[in-house]
Amino acid sequence: MVCDPLNGESVKIVDNKIKLKGYAFSGAGAKIIRVDVTLDDGVTWQTAELFQDNSSLNRCWSWSLWECAVELPEGVRSGDEVKVTCCAVDSNYNRQPEKVKNIWNLRGCLSNSWHSICVKLK
């Protein structure tokens, strides 16, 4: 989940990158081992840096915080709006599903698809 910036916010470009922060979690005690971020609908992915405790791979019961300075795709510049998407992988190599369509249910349980926001570049 992307937490900073918020959806619709303006983000400053620094060295052709934007800074993102968020969190990821998994079930059954599985540890998050990777968070990937894309600005081009999954054509290219960049790996975020994880900040988490030292618990073992199958005894992790907390969120994993992450940060990433994401390189802007070619041709994207100040004034453009970009869609930011993140996806996590856990220690059992479960990857979040791309869309909620195939996992949707009335109670909203297990609604854990990729998270996306749109930001304006400045």
C-alpha positions in Angstrom: 0.0 0.0 0.0 1.3 3.4 -1.0 0.9 5.8 2.0 3.1 8.8 0.9 2.2 10.6 -1.2 -1.5 10.4 -1.0 -3.7 9.9 -4.1 -4.0 13.1 -6.1 -1.1 14.9 -4.4 1.6 16.8 -6.2 5.1 15.2 -6.0 8.4 16.9 -6.5 10.8 15.4 -9.0 14.4 15.1 -7.6 17.1 13.7 -10.0 14.4 12.3 -12.3 12.9 10.3 -9.4 10.0 10.5 -7.0 10.0 9.3 -3.4 7.4 6.9 -2.2 6.6 5.2 1.1 4.2 2.5 2.2 3.6 -0.7 3.9 3.0 -4.4 3.1 1.7 -7.3 5.0 0.9 -11.0 4.5 -1.1 -13.7 6.3 -0.2 -16.8 8.3 3.0 -15.3 9.6 4.7 -15.0 6.3 7.3 -12.3 6.0 7.4 -9.8 3.2 10.5 -10.4 1.1 10.0 -7.8 -1.7 7.9 -4.9 -2.7 7.9 -3.8 -6.3 6.8 -0.4 -7.7 5.9 0.6 -11.2 5.0 3.9 -12.9 4.2 2.4 -16.3 1.5 -0.2 -15.6 3.9 -3.0 -15.0 6.2 -2.7 -18.0 9.1 -2.1 -15.7 9.3 -2.6 -11.9 11.7 -1.2 -9.3 12.3 -2.8 -6.0 11.7 -0.9 -2.8 13.9 -1.0 0.3 12.2 -2.8 3.2 12.3 -1.7 6.9 11.2 -4.6 9.1 12.1 -6.6 12.2 14.4 -9.6 12.3 11.7 -12.2 12.8 12.1 -15.5 10.9 10.4 -16.0 7.5 7.3 -17.8 8.9 6.9 -15.9 12.2 6.3 -12.4 11.1 3.0 -10.8 12.3 3.5 -7.1 11.5 3.6 -4.7 8.7 6.7 -4.2 6.7 7.5 -0.6 5.9 9.1 0.3 2.6 10.6 3.3 0.7 11.6 3.8 -2.9 13.0 6.5 -5.0 11.4 5.5 -8.3 13.0 6.5 -11.6 10.6 8.2 -13.9 9.9 6.5 -17.2 11.3 8.0 -20.4 9.3 11.0 -21.7 7.5 11.7 -18.3 8.1 15.2 -17.0 6.9 17.9 -14.7 3.2 18.6 -15.1 2.4 15.0 -16.1 0.2 12.7 -14.0 1.4 9.2 -13.3 -0.2 6.1 -11.9 1.9 4.5 -9.1 1.3 0.8 -8.4 2.9 -1.4 -5.8 2.9 -5.2 -5.4 4.3 -7.3 -2.5 5.7 -10.8 -2.4 5.9 -12.9 0.8 8.3 -15.6 2.1 6.0 -18.3 0.6 6.4 -16.5 -2.8 2.8 -15.5 -2.8 2.4 -12.4 -5.0 -0.5 -10.0 -4.6 -3.1 -10.5 -7.4 -3.2 -7.8 -10.0 -6.9 -7.1 -9.8 -9.6 -7.5 -7.2 -12.0 -8.8 -9.8 -11.2 -12.5 -9.4 -11.1 -12.4 -5.6 -14.0 -10.0 -4.8 -16.5 -11.1 -2.2 -19.4 -9.5 -0.5 -17.6 -9.2 2.9 -14.4 -7.8 1.4 -12.3 -10.6 2.9 -8.9 -11.1 1.2 -9.2 -8.0 -0.9 -5.5 -7.6 -1.3 -4.8 -6.8 -4.9 -2.2 -4.4 -6.2 -2.5 -0.8 -4.8 -2.5 2.2 -7.2 -2.6 5.9 -6.8 -2.3 8.8 -9.2 0.1 11.7 -8.5 0.9 14.9 -10.3 4.6 15.7 -11.0 6.0 19.1 -10.2 
